[in-house]
Amino acid sequence: MAKRDVWVRVGDELVRGDAVVGISVSDPPYGWESLKILLKVTGHREVLWIDSGVRVDGEGEGREQVNALADAFVDTLARGAAMPSGALVRLGGPPDGPTQWVLSPLG
């Protein structure tokens, strides 16, 4: 199976999926901040981050949800690479639904 171009929307930037070398979840210093998905990307000195929109709660449920999003990112990149025309990956979802990775075909 040939590897296709996969692009990832990170804020105002688009980065190639094969340039992502690591992913983690932030530990926000304040309870009112949302958890961030941190991407280590080749060619970028600082980590790039995506705001998950999920707030920290005292029970750890928010953290579990964002950890699951980080895990799903890897699967989404692999599915995008398997698409015949390549893909664009971004964090989104329906207005009233859960946040999830959205995979859009290129071309």
C-alpha positions as CSV (number, residue, x, y, z in Angstrom):
1,M,0.0,0.0,0.0
2,A,1.5,3.4,-1.0
3,K,1.7,6.1,1.6
4,R,-0.3,9.2,0.6
5,D,0.1,12.8,1.7
6,V,-1.7,13.5,4.9
7,W,-1.9,17.1,6.2
8,V,-2.8,18.1,9.7
9,R,-4.5,21.4,10.6
10,V,-2.8,22.9,13.7
11,G,-4.2,26.3,14.5
12,D,-3.3,28.5,11.5
13,E,-0.8,26.0,10.1
14,L,-0.9,22.9,8.0
15,V,1.8,20.4,8.7
16,R,2.6,17.1,7.0
17,G,1.4,14.1,8.9
18,D,4.8,12.3,8.4
19,A,6.5,15.3,10.1
20,V,4.6,14.6,13.4
21,V,7.1,12.6,15.6
22,G,5.3,12.8,18.9
23,I,2.0,13.5,20.6
24,S,1.1,14.2,24.2
25,V,-1.5,16.0,26.3
26,S,-0.8,19.1,28.3
27,D,-1.1,19.6,32.1
28,P,-2.8,23.0,32.3
29,P,-1.7,25.1,35.3
30,Y,-5.2,26.5,36.0
31,G,-8.5,24.6,36.3
32,W,-10.3,26.9,33.9
33,E,-8.0,26.1,31.0
34,S,-8.7,23.4,28.5
35,L,-6.4,20.5,27.8
36,K,-4.2,20.9,24.8
37,I,-3.0,18.2,22.4
38,L,0.8,18.8,21.9
39,L,2.5,17.8,18.7
40,K,6.2,17.5,18.2
41,V,6.8,18.3,14.6
42,T,10.1,17.9,12.6
43,G,11.3,21.4,11.6
44,H,9.5,23.2,14.5
45,R,11.5,24.1,17.6
46,E,8.5,24.5,19.8
47,V,5.7,22.0,20.2
48,L,2.6,22.9,18.2
49,W,-0.7,22.6,20.1
50,I,-4.4,22.0,19.3
51,D,-6.9,23.2,21.9
52,S,-9.2,20.2,22.7
53,G,-11.9,22.3,24.2
54,V,-12.1,19.8,27.1
55,R,-11.7,21.2,30.5
56,V,-9.9,19.6,33.4
57,D,-12.2,18.2,36.0
58,G,-11.5,16.7,39.5
59,E,-12.5,13.2,38.4
60,G,-10.0,12.8,35.6
61,E,-12.8,12.3,33.0
62,G,-11.6,15.2,30.9
63,R,-8.1,13.9,30.9
64,E,-9.3,10.5,29.8
65,Q,-11.3,12.0,26.9
66,V,-8.3,14.0,25.6
67,N,-6.0,11.0,26.0
68,A,-8.5,9.0,23.8
69,L,-8.4,11.9,21.3
70,A,-4.6,11.7,21.2
71,D,-4.7,7.9,20.7
72,A,-7.3,8.3,17.9
73,F,-5.0,10.8,16.2
74,V,-2.6,8.0,15.3
75,D,-5.4,5.9,13.8
76,T,-6.7,8.9,11.9
77,L,-3.3,9.5,10.4
78,A,-3.0,5.9,9.3
79,R,-6.5,5.9,7.7
80,G,-5.6,9.2,5.9
81,A,-2.4,7.6,4.5
82,A,-4.4,4.7,3.2
83,M,-6.8,7.0,1.2
84,P,-6.1,7.0,-2.5
85,S,-5.8,10.8,-2.8
86,G,-4.4,11.6,0.6
87,A,-6.2,13.5,3.4
88,L,-6.6,16.5,5.6
89,V,-7.0,15.9,9.4
90,R,-8.5,18.4,11.7
91,L,-10.1,18.4,15.1
92,G,-13.8,19.2,14.9
93,G,-17.1,17.5,14.9
94,P,-20.8,18.3,14.9
95,P,-21.8,21.5,16.8
96,D,-23.8,19.5,19.4
97,G,-21.6,16.4,19.4
98,P,-18.3,15.3,20.8
99,T,-15.0,16.6,19.5
100,Q,-13.4,14.2,17.1
101,W,-10.9,14.0,14.3
102,V,-12.4,14.8,11.0
103,L,-10.7,13.2,7.9
104,S,-11.3,14.8,4.6
105,P,-10.0,13.4,1.3
106,L,-7.8,15.5,-0.9
107,G,-8.5,16.1,-4.6
